[in-house]
Amino acid sequence: MTFTWFHRLGSPPYVYGLAQRLAPWCAGSALLLLLAGLWGGLVLAPPDYQQGDGFRIIYVHAPSAWLSLMVYTTMALAAAVGLIWRIKVAHAAAAACAPIGASFTAAALVTGALWGRPMWGTYWQWDPRLTSELILFFLYLGYMGLRASIEDTQRADRASAVLAVVGVVNVPVIHYSVTWWNSLHQAPSVMRLAKPTMATSMLVPLLIMLLAFTLFFVAMLLVRLQAEILRRERASTWIREALKR
């Protein structure tokens, strides 16, 4: 009885219905938090004493970078569950994660480059954090490309899952790169064991944006998961019944 919930999450009809119910709530909450975070970060927060108003890009860059790692970790965990327990819904969740994670990673790279030009004098440096983040982007692309290149769904699931699980080693490399090597990238100022170094007026909007981006990811994942389940289960009778409701 303890693992009943786990088995229910392996049922496509149950997961499809759950995703259908939860997606609007997550999307609505994300929108409200996003508006509050942007207002707090772009209007209420004071300029940084060194970077001026240029620091405000952090309210998009930091959540995008955080989600790039979170989504890949989620994708790898779902892929591992699919490999170990052969749960098709887990493979579907991993497949649904990839485009979302690639988008967040691209946003992190682009906003980082826009911030780097006035602060470092260049859009790009082969800095450990930047380089490992670029590798993460290629891992997302490789995962999607591998899936697309194999017509058989089960073979595509297994092959892409192995790539996702192996590639997860890059996640701690990205996170700790600023402490393991000499880096142009600033050290962590929020996700640290000690007290955050940001002023409260700047930190609170950033935390709101982190939560908003996380809920947006969950909403997008639920929507894409529904589409992935529909594609995989299109011949099932329960799909026709669900679409009639």
Secondary structure as GFF3:
##gff-version 3
##sequence-region A 1 245
A	DSSP	alpha_helix	4	8	.	.	.	ID=ss1
A	DSSP	alpha_helix	12	39	.	.	.	ID=ss2
A	DSSP	pi_helix	40	44	.	.	.	ID=ss3
A	DSSP	three_ten_helix	53	57	.	.	.	ID=ss4
A	DSSP	alpha_helix	58	85	.	.	.	ID=ss5
A	DSSP	alpha_helix	88	120	.	.	.	ID=ss6
A	DSSP	alpha_helix	128	149	.	.	.	ID=ss7
A	DSSP	alpha_helix	153	167	.	.	.	ID=ss8
A	DSSP	alpha_helix	170	180	.	.	.	ID=ss9
A	DSSP	alpha_helix	200	232	.	.	.	ID=ss10
A	DSSP	alpha_helix	237	244	.	.	.	ID=ss11
###
